[in-house]
Amino acid sequence: FYSSAFFITIMSIDRYLAIVRSVYALRVRTAAHGAVTSLALWAVAILASAPAFLFFQEVDDNNKSACIPHYPDSNNGWKIFSNFEVNALGWLMPLGILIFCYYNILKNLQKCHTQNKYKAMKLVFIVVTVFFLFWTPVNIVLFLDSLQNMYIIDDCHTSKRLAVAMELAEAFSFAHCCLNPVIYAFVGEKFKQYLCEAFGKYARFLLICKDYRTFSRHSSDKHSSVVPVSSHSSFMDTIL
């Protein structure tokens, strides 16, 4: 959950630097900085997930295995903290950065007079809208769950509804991971070009292998000793 939100955020910052701060981006958009940033994001994601690692336990609930939190001394403090942590780190902060980055990117794109201008603007709108639509429901439910743990909402019927809403909202939000490759990779012209080239090379390789097998069968059927073993290797060397 956290790594997904963090990497979407850092990719948006990367796009912002490349388009809006292009001169500064030449110095900071390096492979070394990318590796260090990725490791740092994973470290923060693991630390943010620490309450789940510490307090969640597998229990038997009506002959079904369930993973539920067991907080010390039945205190709701940790649970409230975990919920607000998700709200702040996993939603408010990434959404704020996304809006800032893509707002400035849109301002920059409006000055351009290229054919792909509107396509790029549409993609920016989709990225922000999809993130907001998929992650907002679960964060609203988590916020209401926090109010329930603080006894601001104290109603048994509402608690049952929140439990069902949490299941649905989590399933809906995790579906966002399926859209990430489409939004961040497959819509890119360069990625599609590289993908076509890769498939083209693979297809050519399969055709060459097929021709080679046909050639080998034809030679063996003739029982000819004209083509020595070394010619097979030289043929493969030519292919490779």
C-alpha positions as CSV (number, residue, x, y, z in Angstrom):
1,F,0.0,0.0,0.0
2,Y,2.6,2.5,1.1
3,S,5.2,1.6,-1.6
4,S,2.5,2.0,-4.3
5,A,1.5,5.5,-3.1
6,F,5.2,6.5,-2.6
7,F,6.4,5.3,-6.0
8,I,3.5,7.0,-7.8
9,T,4.4,10.2,-6.0
10,I,8.1,10.0,-6.8
11,M,7.3,9.2,-10.5
12,S,5.2,12.4,-10.5
13,I,8.1,14.4,-9.0
14,D,10.4,12.9,-11.7
15,R,8.0,14.0,-14.4
16,Y,7.8,17.5,-12.8
17,L,11.6,17.8,-12.7
18,A,12.0,16.6,-16.3
19,I,9.3,19.0,-17.7
20,V,9.2,22.1,-15.4
21,R,12.8,22.1,-14.0
22,S,14.6,20.5,-16.9
23,V,18.0,22.2,-16.2
24,Y,18.0,21.1,-12.6
25,A,16.8,17.7,-13.6
26,L,20.0,17.1,-15.6
27,R,21.9,17.0,-12.4
28,V,19.6,15.0,-10.2
29,R,17.9,12.5,-12.5
30,T,20.7,10.0,-12.4
31,A,20.7,6.2,-12.0
32,A,22.5,6.6,-8.6
33,H,19.9,9.1,-7.3
34,G,17.1,6.8,-8.5
35,A,18.5,3.8,-6.7
36,V,19.1,5.7,-3.4
37,T,15.5,7.2,-3.6
38,S,14.0,3.8,-4.3
39,L,15.8,2.3,-1.3
40,A,14.7,5.2,0.9
41,L,11.1,4.9,-0.2
42,W,11.1,1.1,0.6
43,A,12.6,1.9,4.0
44,V,9.9,4.5,4.8
45,A,7.2,2.1,3.6
46,I,8.5,-0.7,5.8
47,L,8.7,1.6,8.8
48,A,5.2,2.9,8.2
49,S,4.0,-0.7,8.1
50,A,5.6,-1.5,11.5
51,P,2.3,-1.4,13.5
52,A,0.9,-4.0,11.1
53,F,4.0,-6.2,11.5
54,L,3.9,-5.9,15.3
55,F,0.2,-6.1,16.2
56,F,-1.5,-8.2,13.5
57,Q,-2.0,-11.8,14.4
58,E,-3.6,-14.8,12.7
59,V,-6.6,-16.1,14.7
60,D,-9.3,-18.7,14.2
61,D,-12.7,-17.0,13.7
62,N,-15.6,-19.5,13.3
63,N,-13.4,-22.1,11.7
64,K,-11.9,-19.4,9.4
65,S,-8.4,-17.9,9.6
66,A,-8.4,-14.2,10.0
67,C,-5.6,-11.6,10.3
68,I,-6.7,-9.1,12.9
69,P,-4.9,-6.5,15.0
70,H,-4.2,-7.2,18.7
71,Y,-3.2,-3.9,20.3
72,P,-1.6,-3.8,23.8
73,D,-4.0,-3.4,26.7
74,S,-7.0,-3.1,24.4
75,N,-5.9,0.4,23.7
76,N,-7.3,2.1,20.6
77,G,-4.4,4.6,20.5
78,W,-2.3,2.5,18.2
79,K,-5.2,1.8,15.9
80,I,-6.1,5.5,15.7
81,F,-2.5,6.3,15.0
82,S,-2.3,3.6,12.2
83,N,-5.5,5.0,10.6
84,F,-4.3,8.6,10.6
85,E,-0.9,7.5,9.4
86,V,-2.6,5.9,6.3
87,N,-4.7,9.0,5.8
88,A,-1.6,11.3,6.0
89,L,1.2,9.3,4.4
90,G,-0.8,7.2,2.0
91,W,-3.4,9.7,0.7
92,L,-3.2,13.4,1.7
93,M,0.6,13.8,1.2
94,P,0.7,11.9,-2.2
95,L,-2.4,13.6,-3.5
96,G,-1.1,17.0,-2.5
97,I,2.2,16.4,-4.3
98,L,0.4,14.9,-7.4
99,I,-1.8,18.0,-7.7
100,F,1.2,20.4,-7.3
101,C,3.4,18.5,-9.8
102,Y,0.7,18.0,-12.5
103,Y,-0.7,21.5,-12.1
104,N,2.7,22.9,-12.9
105,I,3.2,20.3,-15.7
106,L,-0.2,21.4,-17.2
107,K,0.9,25.1,-17.1
108,N,4.1,24.1,-19.0
109,L,2.2,22.0,-21.5
110,Q,-0.2,24.9,-22.3
111,K,2.8,26.9,-23.6
112,C,3.7,24.0,-26.1
113,H,2.5,23.8,-29.6
114,T,3.0,20.2,-30.3
115,Q,0.5,17.6,-31.6
116,N,0.9,15.5,-28.5
117,K,0.0,18.4,-26.2
118,Y,-3.6,17.4,-25.6
119,K,-2.8,13.7,-25.3
120,A,-0.3,14.5,-22.5
121,M,-2.8,16.8,-20.8
122,K,-5.4,14.1,-20.9
123,L,-3.0,11.6,-19.4
124,V,-2.2,14.0,-16.5
125,F,-5.9,14.4,-15.8
126,I,-6.4,10.6,-15.8
127,V,-3.4,10.0,-13.4
128,V,-4.7,12.4,-10.8
129,T,-8.4,11.4,-11.2
130,V,-7.8,7.7,-11.0
131,F,-5.6,8.0,-7.9
132,F,-8.2,10.2,-6.2
133,L,-11.2,7.9,-7.1
134,F,-9.5,4.6,-6.1
135,W,-7.9,5.7,-2.9
136,T,-10.4,8.2,-1.5
137,P,-13.1,5.6,-0.4
138,V,-10.8,3.5,1.8
139,N,-9.4,6.6,3.4
140,I,-12.8,7.9,4.2
141,V,-13.7,4.6,5.8
142,L,-10.5,4.6,7.8
143,F,-11.2,8.1,9.0
144,L,-14.7,7.0,10.1
145,D,-13.2,4.0,11.8
146,S,-10.9,6.3,13.7
147,L,-14.0,8.3,14.9
148,Q,-15.5,5.1,16.0
149,N,-12.4,4.2,18.0
150,M,-12.5,7.6,19.6
151,Y,-16.2,6.9,20.5
152,I,-17.4,9.8,18.5
153,I,-19.4,7.3,16.4
154,D,-20.8,4.8,18.9
155,D,-23.5,2.8,17.1
156,C,-23.5,-1.0,16.6
157,H,-25.4,-0.8,13.3
158,T,-22.9,1.8,12.0
159,S,-20.0,-0.4,13.1
160,K,-21.3,-3.4,11.1
161,R,-21.7,-1.1,8.0
162,L,-18.2,0.2,8.4
163,A,-16.8,-3.4,8.5
164,V,-18.5,-4.2,5.2
165,A,-17.5,-0.8,3.7
166,M,-13.9,-1.5,4.7
167,E,-13.9,-4.8,2.8
168,L,-15.3,-3.2,-0.3
169,A,-13.2,-0.1,-0.2
170,E,-10.0,-2.1,0.3
171,A,-10.8,-4.4,-2.7
172,F,-11.6,-1.3,-4.8
173,S,-8.4,0.5,-3.9
174,F,-6.2,-2.5,-4.5
175,A,-7.6,-2.7,-8.1
176,H,-5.7,0.5,-8.7
177,C,-2.5,-1.6,-8.9
178,C,-3.9,-3.2,-12.0
179,L,-4.3,0.2,-13.7
180,N,-0.8,1.4,-12.8
181,P,1.0,-0.4,-15.7
182,V,-1.6,0.9,-18.2
183,I,-1.3,4.5,-16.9
184,Y,2.4,4.7,-16.4
185,A,3.8,2.4,-19.0
186,F,1.6,1.2,-21.8
187,V,0.3,4.7,-22.8
188,G,3.9,5.9,-23.3
189,E,4.9,6.2,-26.9
190,K,8.5,5.1,-26.1
191,F,7.4,2.1,-24.1
192,K,5.1,1.0,-26.9
193,Q,7.9,1.4,-29.4
194,Y,10.4,-0.6,-27.3
195,L,7.7,-3.3,-26.7
196,C,7.0,-3.6,-30.5
197,E,10.7,-3.8,-31.2
198,A,11.2,-6.5,-28.5
199,F,8.3,-8.5,-29.9
200,G,9.6,-8.0,-33.5
201,K,13.0,-9.4,-32.5
202,Y,11.4,-12.3,-30.7
203,A,9.2,-13.1,-33.7
204,R,12.2,-13.0,-36.1
205,F,14.1,-15.3,-33.7
206,L,11.3,-17.8,-33.8
207,L,11.1,-17.7,-37.6
208,I,14.9,-18.3,-37.9
209,C,14.7,-21.2,-35.4
210,K,11.8,-22.7,-37.5
211,D,13.8,-22.3,-40.7
212,Y,16.8,-23.9,-39.0
213,R,14.8,-26.9,-37.8
214,T,13.3,-27.4,-41.3
215,F,16.8,-27.2,-42.7
216,S,18.1,-29.8,-40.2
217,R,15.3,-32.2,-40.9
218,H,15.9,-31.9,-44.7
219,S,19.6,-32.6,-44.2
220,S,19.1,-35.6,-42.0
221,D,16.4,-37.1,-44.4
222,K,19.0,-37.1,-47.2
223,H,21.6,-38.8,-44.9
224,S,24.1,-36.6,-46.5
225,S,27.6,-36.1,-45.1
226,V,28.2,-33.0,-47.1
227,V,27.2,-30.7,-44.2
228,P,29.6,-31.3,-41.3
229,V,28.9,-30.5,-37.7
230,S,31.0,-27.4,-37.9
231,S,28.7,-25.9,-40.6
232,H,25.8,-26.1,-38.1
233,S,27.8,-24.1,-35.6
234,S,28.9,-21.6,-38.2
235,F,25.2,-21.3,-39.3
236,M,24.2,-20.6,-35.7
237,D,27.0,-18.1,-35.4
238,T,25.6,-16.3,-38.5
239,I,22.2,-16.2,-36.9
240,L,23.5,-14.9,-33.6
